[in-house]
Amino acid sequence: MIVRMKKIDLREQFIMAYGGLRGGVGFSLVKSISKQVLPMADTFVTTVLMLVMATVWIQGEECDAGECG
């Protein structure tokens, strides 16, 4: 049986959902760019992924310190 050590409260659930949506929408938009239209499309994909990871990491550190929300 799996037992939770700490219950995820509503604030933490909101942050996880918000971060996931922001990353998913940004990634899907940048993947819709065609290489025929913009030859540097791969650079945009890499940049968006780095931004998503950086913002999730920064917000995660703030929440870990108890400062989110």
FIZA-56458 format. One record per residue (C-alpha): residue number from 1; x, z, y. Coordinates in Angstrom, 1 decimal, decimal comma, m for minus. Layout:
<bavexs>
num|xx|zz|yy
NUM|X|Z|Y;
...
</bavexs>
This chain:
<bavexs>
num|xx|zz|yy
1|0,0|0,0|0,0;
2|1,3|m0,9|3,4;
3|1,1|1,8|6,0;
4|1,6|1,2|9,7;
5|4,2|3,5|11,3;
6|2,9|2,8|14,8;
7|m0,5|1,3|15,7;
8|m0,3|m1,8|18,0;
9|m2,3|m0,9|21,0;
10|m4,4|m3,3|23,1;
11|m1,7|m3,8|25,8;
12|0,9|m4,8|23,2;
13|m1,6|m7,2|21,5;
14|m2,3|m8,8|24,9;
15|1,4|m9,4|25,6;
16|2,0|m10,9|22,1;
17|m1,0|m13,2|22,5;
18|m0,1|m14,2|26,1;
19|3,5|m14,9|25,1;
20|2,5|m16,9|22,1;
21|0,0|m19,0|24,0;
22|2,5|m19,7|26,8;
23|5,2|m20,8|24,4;
24|2,8|m22,9|22,2;
25|1,3|m24,7|25,2;
26|4,6|m25,4|26,8;
27|6,1|m26,7|23,6;
28|3,2|m28,9|22,7;
29|3,2|m30,4|26,2;
30|7,0|m31,2|26,1;
31|6,7|m32,6|22,6;
32|4,1|m35,1|23,9;
33|6,7|m36,8|26,0;
34|7,8|m40,1|24,5;
35|11,4|m41,1|24,4;
36|10,4|m44,6|25,5;
37|9,0|m43,1|28,7;
38|11,7|m40,6|29,2;
39|15,0|m41,1|27,4;
40|16,1|m37,5|27,9;
41|13,0|m36,1|26,2;
42|15,2|m34,0|23,7;
43|16,8|m32,3|26,7;
44|13,4|m31,2|27,9;
45|12,5|m29,9|24,5;
46|15,6|m27,8|24,3;
47|15,1|m26,5|27,8;
48|11,5|m25,4|27,1;
49|12,5|m23,7|23,9;
50|15,3|m21,8|25,7;
51|12,9|m20,7|28,4;
52|10,3|m19,6|26,0;
53|12,8|m17,6|24,0;
54|14,3|m16,1|27,1;
55|11,0|m15,0|28,5;
56|9,8|m13,5|25,2;
57|13,1|m11,6|24,9;
58|13,0|m10,3|28,5;
59|9,3|m9,2|28,2;
60|10,0|m7,7|24,8;
61|12,9|m5,6|26,3;
62|10,6|m4,4|29,1;
63|7,9|m3,4|26,6;
64|10,4|m1,7|24,5;
65|11,4|0,4|27,5;
66|7,7|1,3|28,1;
67|7,5|m0,7|31,3;
68|5,1|m3,5|30,4;
69|1,7|m3,8|31,8;
</bavexs>
